[in-house]
Amino acid sequence: MSIIPVPRVAVIVVAAGSGSRLAAGIPKAFVGLDDHTILRHALRGIFEAPPMQVIVVAPAGREGDALTDAEEAAADRRDLVSVVTGGPSRQASVAAGLAVLWGDVEYVLVHDAARALTPPDVFTRVIGALEAGAAGVVPVMPVVDTIRQMEGDTIVGVVDRSSLTAAQTPQGFQRGILESAYAAAEDEYTDDAAVVAAAGHTITTVAGDGVGFKITTRADLDRARGLVRPLRHTSAPLGEPAL
């Protein structure tokens, strides 16, 4: 068996959310897309990227399920996998992942398991920007819809979308910068780039991918199921794998 070198990159896979807007009755990461879960699909893209320490942050009581998914996806990279229990907020969950980073890790990626179809090329682009010296990196997509500014039910203007982008994950950071930003954070932010930016650091962008969308609603789930099983229509219940 070949020995995998200790990686300089770690990825924290945030899979501890309840998925309330999906209303599946189980944590979102464990909803089926086909015969595999959302989490398992997210991990497949990760393990097709360059070797990384992989930390899955799971809901309390689902750690064993998360470890099973991770080890099956990892194949001969099982030694790179660990599972920790998430906290009451996203930031608390990421902090739980930061607490178990290996000593040799220099760069930390944070990825939402709900972005289950993110291809490995996105991970590679983020890592490349960090290795080139960026403090923080976010994959982004251009905003294609017309954005209207509203007051109540009335349209009062149009926002110039040329200056807007839609952020995706994995978001990557120099380890020391991310740890220091988390230690100093006093507010809750919507993503990790906001935590790091609030600490005074510049965030760089790389190209995201259209299939890296976040599964939040039933429509998103149907779209993801259509992409992973393009030849078979399914109407499986939300909490069960599609057969």
N, C-alpha and C positions, 0 to 999 in steps of 0.2 A: 504493500500500500504506500502511495506517495505521501510525503509529509507536506502539508500546506503551511507556508511561512506565516508567522504571526502578522496579521494585516495592520496597516497604519490607519485604516478607515473602519469606522463602525456605523451601523445604521440602526436607529431606534424606530421600531415599527409600532405606531400607536394604534392599538386594536382594542382599547378598553371602553370605547363609547357604547352607550345603550342603543343608539340608533332610533331615538323616539320618533323622528319624522318618517322613518321607514315603517314603523308600527308592525314589526315582524314578530314580536313576542319573544325574541331572543336577541342577544347582543349582535349588532350589525355584522361584525367580522365573521360570524359563524353562520350567516345566511348562505344558502347554496346558490351558486351561479349555474353550475351543471352538476356533475357528481362530486365537485369540490367546493369548498367554501370561498367566500370573498377573501379571507385571510390567506388561504392556500394559493389562490391566484396571485395575490400581491407578492407572496414570497417567491413564486416562480420567477418573476422578473428580477427580483433581488439576487437570486442564486444564479441567474444567467449573466449578471454583471460581474466585475472583478471581485475577488474574495474580500469579504468584510466580516468583522464581528457583527453578528445579528442578534439584536435584543428585541424580543417581542413583549410589548406591554399589554397584558391581558386583563379582562375583568376578573374580579375576585370570584373564585369558584370555577373559572374556565381555564385555569393555567394548564391543566393536563391536556385539554383539547388543543390549546395553542401549541404546546410542545409537540404533540402528535403531528399536527399540520406542518410545523417547522422542520421536524426531523425528516418527514417524508419528502418535503420539498428540497431539503438540503442534500440528500444522497450522501456523497463522500465528504461533504462539508459539515457534517453534524457537530463536529467539535467546535464549530464557530457559533453555535446557537445557545442562547439562554432565554428563559422566560421570567419576567417579573410581574408583580401585581400592580395594576394601575391605581391612581389616586382619584380624588373627587373632582378634579378638573384636568383639562388637557395639560396644563403646565405642570401639575403635580405628577401626571403620568410620565411626561418627558423627564422630569427630575428623577423619577425612579429609575429610568433607563440610564441617565447620566451617572448614577451612583454605582453602577456595575461595569463601567468602561474599563477595558484592560489598560495597563500602564503604557503600552506602546502606541496606543491610538493617538493620532495627531488631528484627524479630521472626523467630524461627526455629522452624519446625515439624519434627518428626522423625516419619516415618511408616514403618511396616513394609509392604513390598511384599506380604507374605503376607496382609494385610488388603485383599484385592484389590477388594472390592465396597463399600468405604466411600464413602458418597455425598458430594457436594460440600457439602451443608448442614453436615456435621460440621466440615469445614475452616472454613467461614464462622463457626460458633459459636466455635471455638477462637480464631480471629483477633479476633473481636469482644471476647472476654474479655481478650485481651492489650491491645487498644487501650483498654480501660477501665481498665487499670493493673495487671492480674494479673501476678505474677512468673512463674508457671508454670500451665499449664492442661492437664487431662487429661479426655478424654471418657470417661464411665463408663456402665455398664448395671447395673441392680439384679440381685442374685443371687437366682435363683428356686428353685434346688434347696435341699433341706434338707442342711445341712452337719453331718456327724458328726465328733466328736472321738474319735480312736482311740488305744489303747495295744496295739500288736501287732495281733491280729485281733479285738480286743474293743472294742465301742463303749462309751465312758465318759461321753459327754455329747453335747449338741446345741449348736452354735454359733448365737447369735442372728444371723440373716441380715439383720435390719433395719439393722444397722450396717455391712454389707459391701457393696462394689460391685466390679464387674469392670472393670478398666482397659482402654482401647482406645488406638489411635492414630488421628490425629496428636496427639502431645503438643506443646504450644507453649510458648515461653519468650521472655522479653526477651533479646535477643542477648547483652548484656554479662553477664547473670546466668548464662546457659548456658555461655558461654565460660569464665568464672571458675570455675564449678563443675567443669567438665571439667579445667581446669588444676590444680585442687586435689585431684581425686579420686585416692585411693590404693587403693581397692578396686574390684572389679567389681560392678556393680549390675544388677538385672534389667531396668530401664528407665531412661529419662532423667529422669523425675520423681523417682526415687529418688536419682539423682546430685545433682539440684538441692536436694531436701529435705535431703540429708546436709550440704549447704553452708549450711543454716540458713534456707532460704526456704520460704514457705507456698505450697502447691499448691491451686489452685482447680479445681473440676470443672464441666463442662457435660454436657449429654445426649449420649450416644453413639447408636449405631444398631444394631439387631439384625443387620443384614447386614454389619456391620463386624467379624465374627468372623475369627479368625486361622486360616489354612489350615495345619494342622500334621500331620494324619493323613489316611489314605485316606478316612475317613468325611467329614472336612471338605472334601476335594477333591470328593467325590461331591455333597455338599450345594451347594458353589459351582457345580459344573457344572449341577446341576438348576436353580439360580437364573438362570444366564445363558442357559440354553437350555431353558426350561420345557416346550416342546412336543416335545422330542426326547430319547429315552433314549440314553445312550452307555455303552459299556464300553471305551473307548479305553485303550490302555496308558498308564501313568503319564507316560512321557516324551514322549508325542506329543499333538498337538492332537486334540480330539475332532471327528470328521467327521459 
